Amino acid sequence: MSTTAHDIKQAAHRLIDQFPDNATWNDVVYEMIVRQKIEKGLEDSDADRTTPLEEVMKEFGVEE
C-alpha cells in the first residue's frame, strides 16, 4: 500500500478541514501522528508482520 505525495497532501487537507476553528498546532500534529501510526500498522498487517493475539495474550499472562 504505497501512498504518493499527492495522496498524502489530499489526506492532510481533508484532515485539517475537519478541525474546529480553535484547533491548535498540537491538535494537528497529534492527529497526523495517529494517522501515520494507523497506516504503518495496516502496512505491517498487509505484509504479515504482526503477532497473533494468542501469542500476545500468552506473553502478558492473559487468559481467554
C-alpha positions in Angstrom: 0.0 0.0 0.0 2.2 2.8 -1.3 1.0 6.3 -0.7 2.0 9.0 -3.1 2.9 12.6 -2.0 -0.3 13.8 -3.8 -2.4 11.3 -1.7 -0.8 12.5 1.5 -1.3 16.1 0.6 -5.0 15.5 -0.1 -5.4 13.5 3.1 -3.8 16.3 5.1 -6.2 18.8 3.5 -9.2 16.7 4.4 -7.9 16.2 8.0 -7.3 19.9 8.5 -10.7 20.8 7.1 -12.3 18.7 9.8 -10.7 20.6 12.7 -12.7 23.2 14.6 -11.7 26.9 14.2 -10.0 26.8 17.6 -7.7 23.9 16.8 -4.1 24.2 17.8 -0.8 23.0 16.2 -0.7 20.3 18.9 -4.1 19.0 17.7 -2.9 18.9 14.1 0.4 17.2 14.9 -1.3 14.6 17.2 -3.9 13.7 14.6 -1.3 13.3 11.8 0.9 11.1 14.1 -2.1 8.9 14.9 -2.9 8.6 11.2 0.7 7.7 10.4 0.8 5.0 13.1 -2.5 3.5 11.8 -1.2 3.5 8.2 2.0 1.8 9.4 0.0 -0.8 11.3 -2.1 -1.5 8.2 1.0 -1.9 6.1 2.5 -4.3 8.6 -0.7 -6.3 8.7 -0.8 -6.5 4.9 2.8 -7.7 4.9 2.0 -10.2 7.6 4.4 -8.5 10.1 2.1 -9.0 13.1 1.9 -11.1 16.2 -1.1 -13.3 16.7 -3.4 -12.3 19.5 -3.0 -15.6 21.3 0.8 -15.1 21.4 0.4 -11.5 22.8 -2.0 -12.7 25.4 0.3 -15.5 26.5 3.2 -13.1 26.7 1.3 -10.8 29.1 -0.2 -13.7 31.1 -3.8 -13.0 30.0 -6.1 -16.0 29.8 -9.0 -16.2 27.4 
